[in-house]
Amino acid sequence: MSGTARRRTAGGGGPAAGRAAGGGSSNILQFYTDDSPGLQVGPTTVLVASLSFVGIVVLLHIWGKFRM
C-alpha cells in the first residue's frame, strides 16, 4: 500500500445498490396480498373511518361548549 485511500465509485456496491430511488412501492404491495392473515381494509375505508371519528369528536366538543 502506498498510503492513499481508495475512493468508492458513484454506483456504490452496498446492499441498496440494485434498488432504484424511491422503490418502496413494491414493499407496500406486500401488505395487500390475499394470503395475509387478519382483517383486510382498503385505504378508502380507513380514510372515511378516520374522518368520521374526527368529525364526531369535533361535534362532541362543540356540543359540550353549548351545554355548560
Jmol script that loads the backbone (N, CA, C; Angstrom):
load data "model"
ATOM      1  N   MET A   1       0.844  -1.200   0.000  1.00  0.00           N
ATOM      2  CA  MET A   1       0.000   0.000   0.000  1.00  0.00           C
ATOM      3  C   MET A   1       0.874   1.243   0.000  1.00  0.00           C
ATOM      4  N   SER A   2       0.447   2.212  -0.749  1.00  0.00           N
ATOM      5  CA  SER A   2       1.244   3.420  -0.866  1.00  0.00           C
ATOM      6  C   SER A   2       0.754   4.534   0.045  1.00  0.00           C
ATOM      7  N   GLY A   3      -0.287   4.292   0.849  1.00  0.00           N
ATOM      8  CA  GLY A   3      -0.765   5.299   1.782  1.00  0.00           C
ATOM      9  C   GLY A   3      -1.938   6.112   1.280  1.00  0.00           C
ATOM     10  N   THR A   4      -2.415   5.861   0.075  1.00  0.00           N
ATOM     11  CA  THR A   4      -3.574   6.597  -0.435  1.00  0.00           C
ATOM     12  C   THR A   4      -4.834   5.777  -0.212  1.00  0.00           C
ATOM     13  N   ALA A   5      -5.904   6.454   0.044  1.00  0.00           N
ATOM     14  CA  ALA A   5      -7.184   5.778   0.280  1.00  0.00           C
ATOM     15  C   ALA A   5      -7.873   5.500  -1.045  1.00  0.00           C
ATOM     16  N   ARG A   6      -8.538   4.363  -1.105  1.00  0.00           N
ATOM     17  CA  ARG A   6      -9.264   4.020  -2.317  1.00  0.00           C
ATOM     18  C   ARG A   6     -10.629   4.682  -2.289  1.00  0.00           C
ATOM     19  N   ARG A   7     -11.017   5.320  -3.373  1.00  0.00           N
ATOM     20  CA  ARG A   7     -12.280   6.028  -3.447  1.00  0.00           C
ATOM     21  C   ARG A   7     -13.374   5.108  -3.965  1.00  0.00           C
ATOM     22  N   ARG A   8     -14.557   5.248  -3.394  1.00  0.00           N
ATOM     23  CA  ARG A   8     -15.696   4.458  -3.877  1.00  0.00           C
ATOM     24  C   ARG A   8     -16.264   5.087  -5.130  1.00  0.00           C
ATOM     25  N   THR A   9     -16.785   4.250  -6.002  1.00  0.00           N
ATOM     26  CA  THR A   9     -17.413   4.778  -7.210  1.00  0.00           C
ATOM     27  C   THR A   9     -18.827   5.243  -6.891  1.00  0.00           C
ATOM     28  N   ALA A  10     -19.432   5.974  -7.787  1.00  0.00           N
ATOM     29  CA  ALA A  10     -20.778   6.510  -7.567  1.00  0.00           C
ATOM     30  C   ALA A  10     -21.821   5.403  -7.525  1.00  0.00           C
ATOM     31  N   GLY A  11     -21.554   4.260  -8.129  1.00  0.00           N
ATOM     32  CA  GLY A  11     -22.509   3.162  -8.152  1.00  0.00           C
ATOM     33  C   GLY A  11     -22.685   2.487  -6.808  1.00  0.00           C
ATOM     34  N   GLY A  12     -21.764   2.677  -5.912  1.00  0.00           N
ATOM     35  CA  GLY A  12     -21.901   2.081  -4.595  1.00  0.00           C
ATOM     36  C   GLY A  12     -21.394   0.658  -4.582  1.00  0.00           C
ATOM     37  N   GLY A  13     -22.259  -0.268  -4.308  1.00  0.00           N
ATOM     38  CA  GLY A  13     -21.872  -1.661  -4.204  1.00  0.00           C
ATOM     39  C   GLY A  13     -22.406  -2.247  -2.919  1.00  0.00           C
ATOM     40  N   GLY A  14     -23.121  -1.414  -2.173  1.00  0.00           N
ATOM     41  CA  GLY A  14     -23.710  -1.872  -0.925  1.00  0.00           C
ATOM     42  C   GLY A  14     -24.992  -2.639  -1.177  1.00  0.00           C
ATOM     43  N   PRO A  15     -25.732  -2.947  -0.116  1.00  0.00           N
ATOM     44  CA  PRO A  15     -26.964  -3.717  -0.281  1.00  0.00           C
ATOM     45  C   PRO A  15     -28.054  -2.991  -1.059  1.00  0.00           C
ATOM     46  N   ALA A  16     -28.034  -1.668  -1.078  1.00  0.00           N
ATOM     47  CA  ALA A  16     -29.079  -0.924  -1.782  1.00  0.00           C
ATOM     48  C   ALA A  16     -28.658  -0.506  -3.184  1.00  0.00           C
ATOM     49  N   ALA A  17     -27.555  -1.047  -3.683  1.00  0.00           N
ATOM     50  CA  ALA A  17     -27.041  -0.598  -4.979  1.00  0.00           C
ATOM     51  C   ALA A  17     -27.963  -0.993  -6.122  1.00  0.00           C
ATOM     52  N   GLY A  18     -28.661  -2.111  -6.020  1.00  0.00           N
ATOM     53  CA  GLY A  18     -29.510  -2.554  -7.104  1.00  0.00           C
ATOM     54  C   GLY A  18     -30.886  -1.943  -7.101  1.00  0.00           C
ATOM     55  N   ARG A  19     -31.232  -1.238  -6.041  1.00  0.00           N
ATOM     56  CA  ARG A  19     -32.569  -0.658  -5.926  1.00  0.00           C
ATOM     57  C   ARG A  19     -32.613   0.716  -6.547  1.00  0.00           C
ATOM     58  N   ALA A  20     -33.757   1.043  -7.112  1.00  0.00           N
ATOM     59  CA  ALA A  20     -33.957   2.384  -7.652  1.00  0.00           C
ATOM     60  C   ALA A  20     -34.347   3.320  -6.519  1.00  0.00           C
ATOM     61  N   ALA A  21     -34.149   4.593  -6.725  1.00  0.00           N
ATOM     62  CA  ALA A  21     -34.524   5.577  -5.711  1.00  0.00           C
ATOM     63  C   ALA A  21     -36.035   5.625  -5.583  1.00  0.00           C
ATOM     64  N   GLY A  22     -36.533   5.541  -4.362  1.00  0.00           N
ATOM     65  CA  GLY A  22     -37.963   5.579  -4.138  1.00  0.00           C
ATOM     66  C   GLY A  22     -38.662   4.293  -4.548  1.00  0.00           C
ATOM     67  N   GLY A  23     -37.983   3.180  -4.481  1.00  0.00           N
ATOM     68  CA  GLY A  23     -38.575   1.915  -4.905  1.00  0.00           C
ATOM     69  C   GLY A  23     -39.351   1.235  -3.808  1.00  0.00           C
ATOM     70  N   GLY A  24     -40.040   1.986  -2.949  1.00  0.00           N
ATOM     71  CA  GLY A  24     -40.793   1.400  -1.856  1.00  0.00           C
ATOM     72  C   GLY A  24     -42.174   0.925  -2.238  1.00  0.00           C
ATOM     73  N   SER A  25     -42.582   1.138  -3.480  1.00  0.00           N
ATOM     74  CA  SER A  25     -43.938   0.761  -3.878  1.00  0.00           C
ATOM     75  C   SER A  25     -44.120  -0.746  -3.912  1.00  0.00           C
ATOM     76  N   SER A  26     -43.064  -1.489  -4.180  1.00  0.00           N
ATOM     77  CA  SER A  26     -43.197  -2.941  -4.195  1.00  0.00           C
ATOM     78  C   SER A  26     -43.363  -3.478  -2.780  1.00  0.00           C
ATOM     79  N   ASN A  27     -42.827  -2.764  -1.791  1.00  0.00           N
ATOM     80  CA  ASN A  27     -42.981  -3.201  -0.410  1.00  0.00           C
ATOM     81  C   ASN A  27     -44.392  -2.957   0.094  1.00  0.00           C
ATOM     82  N   ILE A  28     -45.055  -1.922  -0.388  1.00  0.00           N
ATOM     83  CA  ILE A  28     -46.422  -1.622   0.036  1.00  0.00           C
ATOM     84  C   ILE A  28     -47.372  -2.703  -0.454  1.00  0.00           C
ATOM     85  N   LEU A  29     -47.107  -3.234  -1.640  1.00  0.00           N
ATOM     86  CA  LEU A  29     -47.984  -4.245  -2.201  1.00  0.00           C
ATOM     87  C   LEU A  29     -47.960  -5.541  -1.404  1.00  0.00           C
ATOM     88  N   GLN A  30     -46.950  -5.756  -0.597  1.00  0.00           N
ATOM     89  CA  GLN A  30     -46.882  -6.966   0.213  1.00  0.00           C
ATOM     90  C   GLN A  30     -47.955  -6.969   1.288  1.00  0.00           C
ATOM     91  N   PHE A  31     -48.444  -5.820   1.693  1.00  0.00           N
ATOM     92  CA  PHE A  31     -49.476  -5.751   2.718  1.00  0.00           C
ATOM     93  C   PHE A  31     -50.849  -6.128   2.173  1.00  0.00           C
ATOM     94  N   TYR A  32     -51.039  -6.059   0.878  1.00  0.00           N
ATOM     95  CA  TYR A  32     -52.343  -6.299   0.279  1.00  0.00           C
ATOM     96  C   TYR A  32     -52.404  -7.614  -0.488  1.00  0.00           C
ATOM     97  N   THR A  33     -51.757  -8.637   0.031  1.00  0.00           N
ATOM     98  CA  THR A  33     -51.840  -9.945  -0.609  1.00  0.00           C
ATOM     99  C   THR A  33     -53.045 -10.698  -0.065  1.00  0.00           C
ATOM    100  N   ASP A  34     -53.539 -11.648  -0.829  1.00  0.00           N
ATOM    101  CA  ASP A  34     -54.721 -12.400  -0.416  1.00  0.00           C
ATOM    102  C   ASP A  34     -54.431 -13.361   0.731  1.00  0.00           C
ATOM    103  N   ASP A  35     -53.204 -13.803   0.867  1.00  0.00           N
ATOM    104  CA  ASP A  35     -52.899 -14.791   1.893  1.00  0.00           C
ATOM    105  C   ASP A  35     -52.410 -14.172   3.197  1.00  0.00           C
ATOM    106  N   SER A  36     -52.495 -12.844   3.338  1.00  0.00           N
ATOM    107  CA  SER A  36     -52.092 -12.228   4.595  1.00  0.00           C
ATOM    108  C   SER A  36     -53.183 -12.431   5.644  1.00  0.00           C
ATOM    109  N   PRO A  37     -52.804 -12.749   6.871  1.00  0.00           N
ATOM    110  CA  PRO A  37     -53.806 -13.001   7.902  1.00  0.00           C
ATOM    111  C   PRO A  37     -54.418 -11.708   8.431  1.00  0.00           C
ATOM    112  N   GLY A  38     -55.595 -11.808   8.999  1.00  0.00           N
ATOM    113  CA  GLY A  38     -56.231 -10.661   9.629  1.00  0.00           C
ATOM    114  C   GLY A  38     -57.243  -9.981   8.740  1.00  0.00           C
ATOM    115  N   LEU A  39     -57.757  -8.883   9.244  1.00  0.00           N
ATOM    116  CA  LEU A  39     -58.774  -8.104   8.543  1.00  0.00           C
ATOM    117  C   LEU A  39     -58.118  -7.274   7.449  1.00  0.00           C
ATOM    118  N   GLN A  40     -58.644  -7.356   6.248  1.00  0.00           N
ATOM    119  CA  GLN A  40     -58.100  -6.584   5.137  1.00  0.00           C
ATOM    120  C   GLN A  40     -59.001  -5.381   4.887  1.00  0.00           C
ATOM    121  N   VAL A  41     -58.444  -4.193   5.106  1.00  0.00           N
ATOM    122  CA  VAL A  41     -59.199  -2.950   4.971  1.00  0.00           C
ATOM    123  C   VAL A  41     -58.496  -2.091   3.936  1.00  0.00           C
ATOM    124  N   GLY A  42     -59.251  -1.555   3.013  1.00  0.00           N
ATOM    125  CA  GLY A  42     -58.686  -0.706   1.974  1.00  0.00           C
ATOM    126  C   GLY A  42     -58.405   0.700   2.480  1.00  0.00           C
ATOM    127  N   PRO A  43     -57.629   1.465   1.738  1.00  0.00           N
ATOM    128  CA  PRO A  43     -57.287   2.823   2.171  1.00  0.00           C
ATOM    129  C   PRO A  43     -58.489   3.768   2.189  1.00  0.00           C
ATOM    130  N   THR A  44     -59.482   3.547   1.337  1.00  0.00           N
ATOM    131  CA  THR A  44     -60.666   4.404   1.345  1.00  0.00           C
ATOM    132  C   THR A  44     -61.467   4.207   2.621  1.00  0.00           C
ATOM    133  N   THR A  45     -61.582   2.970   3.077  1.00  0.00           N
ATOM    134  CA  THR A  45     -62.302   2.687   4.321  1.00  0.00           C
ATOM    135  C   THR A  45     -61.606   3.324   5.510  1.00  0.00           C
ATOM    136  N   VAL A  46     -60.291   3.268   5.529  1.00  0.00           N
ATOM    137  CA  VAL A  46     -59.532   3.878   6.624  1.00  0.00           C
ATOM    138  C   VAL A  46     -59.705   5.392   6.608  1.00  0.00           C
ATOM    139  N   LEU A  47     -59.697   5.992   5.431  1.00  0.00           N
ATOM    140  CA  LEU A  47     -59.869   7.446   5.326  1.00  0.00           C
ATOM    141  C   LEU A  47     -61.246   7.875   5.803  1.00  0.00           C
ATOM    142  N   VAL A  48     -62.297   7.173   5.383  1.00  0.00           N
ATOM    143  CA  VAL A  48     -63.659   7.519   5.792  1.00  0.00           C
ATOM    144  C   VAL A  48     -63.839   7.324   7.285  1.00  0.00           C
ATOM    145  N   ALA A  49     -63.311   6.238   7.831  1.00  0.00           N
ATOM    146  CA  ALA A  49     -63.451   5.979   9.262  1.00  0.00           C
ATOM    147  C   ALA A  49     -62.714   7.029  10.098  1.00  0.00           C
ATOM    148  N   SER A  50     -61.524   7.403   9.680  1.00  0.00           N
ATOM    149  CA  SER A  50     -60.770   8.387  10.461  1.00  0.00           C
ATOM    150  C   SER A  50     -61.398   9.777  10.383  1.00  0.00           C
ATOM    151  N   LEU A  51     -61.882  10.156   9.201  1.00  0.00           N
ATOM    152  CA  LEU A  51     -62.541  11.460   9.096  1.00  0.00           C
ATOM    153  C   LEU A  51     -63.859  11.484   9.859  1.00  0.00           C
ATOM    154  N   SER A  52     -64.572  10.369   9.891  1.00  0.00           N
ATOM    155  CA  SER A  52     -65.805  10.292  10.683  1.00  0.00           C
ATOM    156  C   SER A  52     -65.497  10.425  12.166  1.00  0.00           C
ATOM    157  N   PHE A  53     -64.441   9.772  12.616  1.00  0.00           N
ATOM    158  CA  PHE A  53     -64.054   9.866  14.019  1.00  0.00           C
ATOM    159  C   PHE A  53     -63.684  11.295  14.402  1.00  0.00           C
ATOM    160  N   VAL A  54     -62.926  11.962  13.553  1.00  0.00           N
ATOM    161  CA  VAL A  54     -62.542  13.351  13.825  1.00  0.00           C
ATOM    162  C   VAL A  54     -63.775  14.242  13.840  1.00  0.00           C
ATOM    163  N   GLY A  55     -64.698  14.021  12.914  1.00  0.00           N
ATOM    164  CA  GLY A  55     -65.924  14.816  12.881  1.00  0.00           C
ATOM    165  C   GLY A  55     -66.778  14.630  14.122  1.00  0.00           C
ATOM    166  N   ILE A  56     -66.898  13.387  14.602  1.00  0.00           N
ATOM    167  CA  ILE A  56     -67.675  13.125  15.822  1.00  0.00           C
ATOM    168  C   ILE A  56     -67.034  13.791  17.021  1.00  0.00           C
ATOM    169  N   VAL A  57     -65.705  13.749  17.108  1.00  0.00           N
ATOM    170  CA  VAL A  57     -65.015  14.393  18.236  1.00  0.00           C
ATOM    171  C   VAL A  57     -65.217  15.906  18.198  1.00  0.00           C
ATOM    172  N   VAL A  58     -65.163  16.497  17.016  1.00  0.00           N
ATOM    173  CA  VAL A  58     -65.384  17.947  16.897  1.00  0.00           C
ATOM    174  C   VAL A  58     -66.812  18.302  17.291  1.00  0.00           C
ATOM    175  N   LEU A  59     -67.797  17.518  16.839  1.00  0.00           N
ATOM    176  CA  LEU A  59     -69.184  17.777  17.216  1.00  0.00           C
ATOM    177  C   LEU A  59     -69.413  17.630  18.715  1.00  0.00           C
ATOM    178  N   LEU A  60     -68.779  16.652  19.330  1.00  0.00           N
ATOM    179  CA  LEU A  60     -68.918  16.487  20.782  1.00  0.00           C
ATOM    180  C   LEU A  60     -68.290  17.647  21.540  1.00  0.00           C
ATOM    181  N   HIS A  61     -67.178  18.182  21.037  1.00  0.00           N
ATOM    182  CA  HIS A  61     -66.577  19.350  21.684  1.00  0.00           C
ATOM    183  C   HIS A  61     -67.482  20.571  21.560  1.00  0.00           C
ATOM    184  N   ILE A  62     -68.079  20.764  20.404  1.00  0.00           N
ATOM    185  CA  ILE A  62     -68.992  21.886  20.217  1.00  0.00           C
ATOM    186  C   ILE A  62     -70.214  21.719  21.108  1.00  0.00           C
ATOM    187  N   TRP A  63     -70.772  20.515  21.156  1.00  0.00           N
ATOM    188  CA  TRP A  63     -71.930  20.233  21.978  1.00  0.00           C
ATOM    189  C   TRP A  63     -71.635  20.450  23.463  1.00  0.00           C
ATOM    190  N   GLY A  64     -70.422  20.087  23.881  1.00  0.00           N
ATOM    191  CA  GLY A  64     -70.017  20.295  25.266  1.00  0.00           C
ATOM    192  C   GLY A  64     -69.875  21.759  25.627  1.00  0.00           C
ATOM    193  N   LYS A  65     -69.472  22.583  24.692  1.00  0.00           N
ATOM    194  CA  LYS A  65     -69.361  24.020  24.952  1.00  0.00           C
ATOM    195  C   LYS A  65     -70.722  24.671  25.148  1.00  0.00           C
ATOM    196  N   PHE A  66     -71.714  24.274  24.358  1.00  0.00           N
ATOM    197  CA  PHE A  66     -73.030  24.871  24.468  1.00  0.00           C
ATOM    198  C   PHE A  66     -73.826  24.315  25.636  1.00  0.00           C
ATOM    199  N   ARG A  67     -73.476  23.177  26.131  1.00  0.00           N
ATOM    200  CA  ARG A  67     -74.216  22.533  27.203  1.00  0.00           C
ATOM    201  C   ARG A  67     -73.924  23.169  28.560  1.00  0.00           C
ATOM    202  N   MET A  68     -72.757  23.788  28.704  1.00  0.00           N
ATOM    203  CA  MET A  68     -72.378  24.361  30.008  1.00  0.00           C
ATOM    204  C   MET A  68     -73.139  25.602  30.322  1.00  0.00           C
TER     205      MET A  68
END
end "model"
wireframe off; spacefill off
backbone 0.3
color backbone group
